[in-house]
Amino acid sequence: MTTDAPQGTDRSFLFVLGSSRPDGNTEALARAAAEQLPADVPQRWVDLTRLPLPDFQDGRHETGGWPAGENEEILRQATLEATDIVLASPLYWYTLSAHTKRYLDYWSGWLSVPGLDFKERMAGRTLWGVTVMADRDEVVADGLKTTLNHTAAYLRMRFGGVLFGNGSRPGQVRDDERAMIRAKTFFQGATPVARFPYEDGTAER
C-alpha cells in the first residue's frame, strides 16, 4: 500500500550528514530538498564528523551491556524524536560512507536496550536517502539503496527512496539540473511501507 507523506507539524526531520568532507555535494543536495519543506516542519541537522562514534561493539548477547557515550545518546534521542530520518551519504565504494554505516550499526545496539523499545518505536517512521556520486548511472548505487530499503523493512518503517545526484568536485552537484529538479518535490513523494523482496513476491525465500 502506498500513501502520501504526512504534512504539516506532524512531521519532524532529522538530517544525518555522513560525508567526510564538510559542505560537500551530498549535503548541498540534501539542503536543496529540505528548502522545499513547509516552514512549520522542524528540521534538525547532525554531522557525524562532529558527533563521532567509536567503532560499534556488539554486546547484545553479553550480560551487563555497556554505557552509552554522550554522542551516542545525542544521536539516539535525535533519531527517536524524528518522524523522518534522512541519511545523506556520498556513494563510497558503491554503498554508504563509513560514518553513516557506523551510525546504522548503533541501531543494532539500540534494539537490545532494555525499555527502549527501539524497533517498535521506529515502526511507521520514514527513512530517506540522499547521495551524490561521480557516476551518472544510478544503477551503480543499487547497493546503497538496497541497504536503506532493507533497514527500513526490518524495522517496519516507510521508505521514501533515494535522491540521486551527480558530482565529484566541490559544488558540482548544483550543475546537475535533473537532481535539482527532483529535489524540489522529493519529500512530497509517496512513502510506502518498506518490504523485503520476498514479501512482495519478486523473489523466492
C-alpha positions as a Markdown table, in Angstrom:
| # | Residue | x | y | z |
|---|---|---|---|---|
| 1 | Met | 0.0 | 0.0 | 0.0 |
| 2 | Thr | 1.3 | 3.4 | -0.9 |
| 3 | Thr | 0.5 | 6.6 | 0.9 |
| 4 | Asp | 1.4 | 10.2 | 0.6 |
| 5 | Ala | 3.8 | 11.5 | 3.2 |
| 6 | Pro | 2.0 | 13.3 | 6.1 |
| 7 | Gln | 2.0 | 17.0 | 6.0 |
| 8 | Gly | 2.4 | 19.9 | 8.5 |
| 9 | Thr | 3.6 | 19.9 | 12.0 |
| 10 | Asp | 3.0 | 16.1 | 12.5 |
| 11 | Arg | 6.4 | 15.7 | 10.8 |
| 12 | Ser | 9.9 | 16.4 | 12.1 |
| 13 | Phe | 13.0 | 15.7 | 10.0 |
| 14 | Leu | 16.4 | 14.5 | 11.1 |
| 15 | Phe | 19.1 | 15.0 | 8.5 |
| 16 | Val | 22.2 | 12.8 | 9.2 |
| 17 | Leu | 25.2 | 14.0 | 7.3 |
| 18 | Gly | 27.7 | 11.2 | 6.6 |
| 19 | Ser | 30.3 | 12.7 | 4.4 |
| 20 | Ser | 33.9 | 13.0 | 5.4 |
| 21 | Arg | 34.1 | 16.4 | 3.7 |
| 22 | Pro | 32.3 | 19.4 | 5.1 |
| 23 | Asp | 29.9 | 21.3 | 2.8 |
| 24 | Gly | 30.1 | 18.5 | 0.3 |
| 25 | Asn | 27.8 | 17.8 | -2.7 |
| 26 | Thr | 25.6 | 15.4 | -0.8 |
| 27 | Glu | 24.9 | 18.0 | 1.9 |
| 28 | Ala | 24.2 | 20.6 | -0.8 |
| 29 | Leu | 21.6 | 18.3 | -2.5 |
| 30 | Ala | 20.0 | 17.4 | 0.9 |
| 31 | Arg | 19.7 | 21.1 | 1.7 |
| 32 | Ala | 18.2 | 21.9 | -1.7 |
| 33 | Ala | 15.5 | 19.3 | -0.9 |
| 34 | Ala | 15.0 | 20.5 | 2.6 |
| 35 | Glu | 14.4 | 24.0 | 1.4 |
| 36 | Gln | 11.1 | 22.8 | -0.1 |
| 37 | Leu | 9.7 | 21.6 | 3.3 |
| 38 | Pro | 7.0 | 23.7 | 4.9 |
| 39 | Ala | 8.3 | 26.3 | 7.4 |
| 40 | Asp | 6.3 | 24.6 | 10.2 |
| 41 | Val | 8.1 | 21.3 | 9.8 |
| 42 | Pro | 11.0 | 21.1 | 12.2 |
| 43 | Gln | 14.5 | 20.2 | 10.8 |
| 44 | Arg | 17.5 | 19.0 | 12.8 |
| 45 | Trp | 20.9 | 18.6 | 11.2 |
| 46 | Val | 23.6 | 16.4 | 12.6 |
| 47 | Asp | 27.1 | 16.0 | 11.1 |
| 48 | Leu | 28.6 | 12.6 | 12.1 |
| 49 | Thr | 32.1 | 14.0 | 11.8 |
| 50 | Arg | 31.2 | 16.4 | 14.6 |
| 51 | Leu | 29.5 | 13.7 | 16.7 |
| 52 | Pro | 32.0 | 10.9 | 16.2 |
| 53 | Leu | 31.1 | 7.4 | 17.3 |
| 54 | Pro | 33.6 | 4.8 | 18.3 |
| 55 | Asp | 33.6 | 1.6 | 16.4 |
| 56 | Phe | 30.4 | -0.3 | 17.3 |
| 57 | Gln | 30.8 | -3.2 | 19.7 |
| 58 | Asp | 28.1 | -5.8 | 19.6 |
| 59 | Gly | 27.2 | -6.6 | 23.2 |
| 60 | Arg | 23.7 | -8.0 | 22.5 |
| 61 | His | 24.5 | -11.4 | 23.9 |
| 62 | Glu | 26.6 | -10.3 | 26.8 |
| 63 | Thr | 25.5 | -9.5 | 30.3 |
| 64 | Gly | 25.6 | -6.0 | 31.7 |
| 65 | Gly | 25.7 | -4.1 | 28.4 |
| 66 | Trp | 27.8 | -1.0 | 28.1 |
| 67 | Pro | 27.2 | 2.7 | 28.9 |
| 68 | Ala | 26.3 | 5.0 | 26.1 |
| 69 | Gly | 28.7 | 7.8 | 25.4 |
| 70 | Glu | 27.5 | 11.4 | 25.1 |
| 71 | Asn | 27.5 | 11.4 | 21.3 |
| 72 | Glu | 25.6 | 8.2 | 21.1 |
| 73 | Glu | 23.0 | 9.4 | 23.4 |
| 74 | Ile | 22.5 | 12.6 | 21.4 |
| 75 | Leu | 22.1 | 10.6 | 18.2 |
| 76 | Arg | 19.8 | 8.1 | 19.8 |
| 77 | Gln | 17.5 | 10.8 | 21.1 |
| 78 | Ala | 17.5 | 12.7 | 17.9 |
| 79 | Thr | 16.7 | 9.5 | 16.0 |
| 80 | Leu | 13.7 | 8.7 | 18.2 |
| 81 | Glu | 12.4 | 12.2 | 18.2 |
| 82 | Ala | 12.1 | 12.4 | 14.3 |
| 83 | Thr | 9.3 | 11.1 | 12.2 |
| 84 | Asp | 11.5 | 11.3 | 9.1 |
| 85 | Ile | 15.2 | 10.3 | 9.0 |
| 86 | Val | 17.3 | 11.4 | 6.1 |
| 87 | Leu | 20.6 | 9.7 | 5.6 |
| 88 | Ala | 22.8 | 11.9 | 3.4 |
| 89 | Ser | 25.8 | 9.9 | 2.4 |
| 90 | Pro | 28.1 | 10.2 | -0.6 |
| 91 | Leu | 28.5 | 6.9 | -2.5 |
| 92 | Tyr | 31.7 | 5.4 | -1.2 |
| 93 | Trp | 32.7 | 2.1 | -2.9 |
| 94 | Tyr | 29.1 | 1.7 | -4.0 |
| 95 | Thr | 27.5 | 1.9 | -0.6 |
| 96 | Leu | 27.2 | 4.2 | 2.4 |
| 97 | Ser | 30.1 | 6.0 | 3.9 |
| 98 | Ala | 31.8 | 4.6 | 7.0 |
| 99 | His | 30.4 | 7.3 | 9.2 |
| 100 | Thr | 26.8 | 6.5 | 8.1 |
| 101 | Lys | 27.3 | 2.8 | 8.3 |
| 102 | Arg | 28.6 | 3.1 | 11.8 |
| 103 | Tyr | 25.6 | 5.1 | 12.8 |
| 104 | Leu | 23.3 | 2.3 | 11.5 |
| 105 | Asp | 25.4 | -0.3 | 13.3 |
| 106 | Tyr | 24.5 | 1.5 | 16.5 |
| 107 | Trp | 20.8 | 0.9 | 15.7 |
| 108 | Ser | 21.6 | -2.8 | 16.3 |
| 109 | Gly | 22.7 | -2.0 | 19.8 |
| 110 | Trp | 19.6 | 0.2 | 20.5 |
| 111 | Leu | 17.4 | -2.7 | 19.6 |
| 112 | Ser | 18.5 | -4.5 | 22.7 |
| 113 | Val | 18.5 | -1.6 | 25.2 |
| 114 | Pro | 16.0 | -2.6 | 28.0 |
| 115 | Gly | 12.9 | -0.5 | 28.0 |
| 116 | Leu | 13.9 | 1.5 | 24.9 |
| 117 | Asp | 11.6 | -0.5 | 22.5 |
| 118 | Phe | 13.6 | 0.8 | 19.6 |
| 119 | Lys | 12.1 | -1.4 | 16.9 |
| 120 | Glu | 8.5 | -0.8 | 18.0 |
| 121 | Arg | 9.1 | 3.0 | 18.2 |
| 122 | Met | 10.8 | 3.1 | 14.7 |
| 123 | Ala | 7.9 | 1.3 | 13.0 |
| 124 | Gly | 5.9 | 3.7 | 10.9 |
| 125 | Arg | 8.5 | 6.4 | 10.6 |
| 126 | Thr | 10.1 | 7.2 | 7.3 |
| 127 | Leu | 13.6 | 6.6 | 6.1 |
| 128 | Trp | 15.0 | 8.6 | 3.2 |
| 129 | Gly | 18.4 | 8.6 | 1.4 |
| 130 | Val | 20.3 | 11.4 | -0.4 |
| 131 | Thr | 23.5 | 10.5 | -2.3 |
| 132 | Val | 25.8 | 12.2 | -4.8 |
| 133 | Met | 28.2 | 10.1 | -6.9 |
| 134 | Ala | 30.7 | 10.6 | -9.7 |
| 135 | Asp | 29.0 | 8.1 | -12.0 |
| 136 | Arg | 26.0 | 9.3 | -13.9 |
| 137 | Asp | 24.2 | 5.9 | -14.0 |
| 138 | Glu | 22.2 | 5.5 | -10.8 |
| 139 | Val | 22.3 | 1.7 | -11.0 |
| 140 | Val | 25.8 | 1.7 | -9.5 |
| 141 | Ala | 24.1 | 2.9 | -6.3 |
| 142 | Asp | 21.8 | -0.1 | -6.0 |
| 143 | Gly | 23.8 | -1.4 | -3.0 |
| 144 | Leu | 23.2 | 1.8 | -1.1 |
| 145 | Lys | 19.5 | 1.8 | -2.0 |
| 146 | Thr | 19.1 | -1.8 | -1.0 |
| 147 | Thr | 20.8 | -1.2 | 2.4 |
| 148 | Leu | 18.4 | 1.6 | 3.2 |
| 149 | Asn | 15.3 | -0.3 | 2.0 |
| 150 | His | 16.1 | -3.4 | 3.9 |
| 151 | Thr | 16.9 | -1.5 | 7.0 |
| 152 | Ala | 13.5 | 0.2 | 6.8 |
| 153 | Ala | 11.8 | -3.2 | 6.0 |
| 154 | Tyr | 13.3 | -4.8 | 9.1 |
| 155 | Leu | 12.0 | -2.1 | 11.3 |
| 156 | Arg | 8.7 | -1.8 | 9.5 |
| 157 | Met | 9.5 | 1.8 | 8.6 |
| 158 | Arg | 8.3 | 3.5 | 5.4 |
| 159 | Phe | 10.9 | 4.2 | 2.7 |
| 160 | Gly | 10.8 | 7.4 | 0.7 |
| 161 | Gly | 13.5 | 6.3 | -1.7 |
| 162 | Val | 16.9 | 7.9 | -2.6 |
| 163 | Leu | 17.5 | 11.3 | -4.1 |
| 164 | Phe | 20.5 | 10.9 | -6.5 |
| 165 | Gly | 22.9 | 13.5 | -7.8 |
| 166 | Asn | 26.0 | 13.6 | -9.9 |
| 167 | Gly | 29.2 | 15.4 | -8.8 |
| 168 | Ser | 32.8 | 14.9 | -7.7 |
| 169 | Arg | 34.4 | 18.3 | -7.4 |
| 170 | Pro | 33.1 | 20.7 | -4.6 |
| 171 | Gly | 29.7 | 22.2 | -5.6 |
| 172 | Gln | 29.4 | 20.3 | -8.8 |
| 173 | Val | 26.0 | 18.8 | -7.9 |
| 174 | Arg | 24.5 | 22.2 | -8.4 |
| 175 | Asp | 25.1 | 21.8 | -12.1 |
| 176 | Asp | 23.1 | 18.6 | -12.1 |
| 177 | Glu | 19.8 | 20.0 | -13.4 |
| 178 | Arg | 17.9 | 16.8 | -13.1 |
| 179 | Ala | 18.9 | 16.3 | -9.4 |
| 180 | Met | 17.9 | 19.9 | -8.5 |
| 181 | Ile | 14.5 | 19.5 | -10.2 |
| 182 | Arg | 13.9 | 16.2 | -8.3 |
| 183 | Ala | 15.0 | 17.9 | -5.0 |
| 184 | Lys | 12.0 | 20.3 | -5.3 |
| 185 | Thr | 9.5 | 17.5 | -4.9 |
| 186 | Phe | 11.5 | 14.7 | -3.3 |
| 187 | Phe | 9.9 | 15.0 | 0.2 |
| 188 | Gln | 6.4 | 15.2 | -1.3 |
| 189 | Gly | 6.8 | 11.7 | -2.7 |
| 190 | Ala | 4.9 | 8.6 | -1.7 |
| 191 | Thr | 6.3 | 6.7 | 1.3 |
| 192 | Pro | 5.2 | 3.0 | 1.1 |
| 193 | Val | 5.9 | 0.6 | 4.0 |
| 194 | Ala | 9.3 | -0.9 | 3.1 |
| 195 | Arg | 9.3 | -4.6 | 2.1 |
| 196 | Phe | 11.9 | -7.2 | 1.6 |
| 197 | Pro | 11.9 | -8.6 | -1.9 |
| 198 | Tyr | 10.3 | -11.9 | -0.8 |
| 199 | Glu | 7.4 | -10.0 | 0.8 |
| 200 | Asp | 6.1 | -8.6 | -2.4 |
| 201 | Gly | 6.6 | -11.7 | -4.5 |
| 202 | Thr | 9.6 | -10.5 | -6.5 |
| 203 | Ala | 12.0 | -13.1 | -5.2 |
| 204 | Glu | 12.0 | -16.5 | -3.5 |
| 205 | Arg | 12.6 | -17.0 | 0.2 |
